[in-house]
Amino acid sequence: MNLSELGHRHAEALAEWFERGSLDAVYVSPMQRVHQTAGPMLKSLEIAPTVLSDLREVDFGDWTGYRWHEIQEKFGTVAYNWLETLDNGGIPNGECTETLFGRVRPCLQRVVDENPHGRVAVVCHGGIIRVMLALLLEVPLSHMAHFNIDYGSVTMLELQPEKKHALEIELLNFCPLSDRAGVRGQSAERVLTVSAPEDGAQR
């Protein structure tokens, strides 16, 4: 699936926003729209991404291709409660929380292990960002329904294990394009940045 024209505007806005700082590494999902979203940022920063296949979006199984209201009509379940559905056994022929955690946790651990003092961007999908947040916060995936993750948004975390509370959320669902009318929540993929201080603190 390709990005829409609006999705490309989100991608350009993300690239412009990331020009304000520097990144030591970028990890991306294998999906095409993620690569299109990350492209302008990667070009601007002159950095090559690492593709992690297990950062692909949630497999929605039998729900795939249906609109929210169609899922309720066809399967008798409220699609808006999809995170709770994943926690309670999963979607028919799709994924559940256990399988998601099982594939995303090693990706997250690799990002942390390979960048102990670095600033890192992980460009992926809303569902996967919620999975990573649930893993880092050590809470059920269904609790991530409290967090909105818009298209073209940035969620930024700082890991400081020398503190009692090692994880701090610095930005949540920040959209560089959000000040422009009619753009929030449409047609681009998401960015999760996991950052660490540059003073040698371990992560």
Secondary structure as the mmCIF struct_conf table of DSSP 4:
data_model
#
loop_
_struct_conf.conf_type_id
_struct_conf.id
_struct_conf.beg_label_comp_id
_struct_conf.beg_label_asym_id
_struct_conf.beg_label_seq_id
_struct_conf.end_label_comp_id
_struct_conf.end_label_asym_id
_struct_conf.end_label_seq_id
HELX_RH_AL_P HELX_RH_AL_P1 GLU A 5 PHE A 18
TURN_TY1_P TURN_TY1_P1 GLU A 19 ARG A 20
BEND BEND1 GLY A 21 GLY A 21
BEND BEND2 ASP A 24 ASP A 24
STRN STRN1 ALA A 25 VAL A 28
BEND BEND3 PRO A 30 MET A 31
HELX_RH_AL_P HELX_RH_AL_P2 GLN A 32 LEU A 45
TURN_TY1_P TURN_TY1_P2 GLU A 46 GLU A 46
STRN STRN2 THR A 50 VAL A 51
HELX_RH_3T_P HELX_RH_3T_P1 SER A 53 LEU A 55
BEND BEND4 ARG A 56 ARG A 56
HELX_LH_PP_P HELX_LH_PP_P1 GLU A 57 VAL A 58
HELX_RH_3T_P HELX_RH_3T_P2 GLY A 61 TRP A 63
TURN_TY1_P TURN_TY1_P3 THR A 64 GLY A 65
HELX_RH_AL_P HELX_RH_AL_P3 TRP A 68 PHE A 75
BEND BEND5 GLY A 76 THR A 77
HELX_RH_3T_P HELX_RH_3T_P3 ALA A 79 ASN A 81
HELX_RH_AL_P HELX_RH_AL_P4 TRP A 82 ASP A 87
TURN_TY1_P TURN_TY1_P4 ASN A 88 GLY A 89
BEND BEND6 ILE A 91 ILE A 91
TURN_TY1_P TURN_TY1_P5 PRO A 92 ASN A 93
BEND BEND7 GLY A 94 GLY A 94
HELX_RH_AL_P HELX_RH_AL_P5 THR A 97 GLU A 114
TURN_TY1_P TURN_TY1_P6 PRO A 116 HIS A 117
STRN STRN3 ARG A 119 CYS A 124
HELX_RH_AL_P HELX_RH_AL_P6 GLY A 126 LEU A 137
TURN_TY1_P TURN_TY1_P7 GLU A 138 GLU A 138
HELX_RH_3T_P HELX_RH_3T_P4 LEU A 141 HIS A 146
BEND BEND8 PHE A 147 PHE A 147
TURN_TY1_P TURN_TY1_P8 TYR A 151 GLY A 152
STRN STRN4 VAL A 154 LEU A 159
TURN_TY1_P TURN_TY1_P9 PRO A 161 GLU A 162
BEND BEND9 LYS A 163 HIS A 165
STRN STRN5 LEU A 167 PHE A 174
TURN_TY1_P TURN_TY1_P10 PRO A 176 ASP A 179
BEND BEND10 ARG A 180 ARG A 180
TURN_TY1_P TURN_TY1_P11 ALA A 181 GLY A 182
TURN_TY1_P TURN_TY1_P12 ARG A 184 GLY A 185
BEND BEND11 GLN A 186 SER A 187
STRN STRN6 ARG A 190 SER A 195
BEND BEND12 GLU A 198 ASP A 199
#
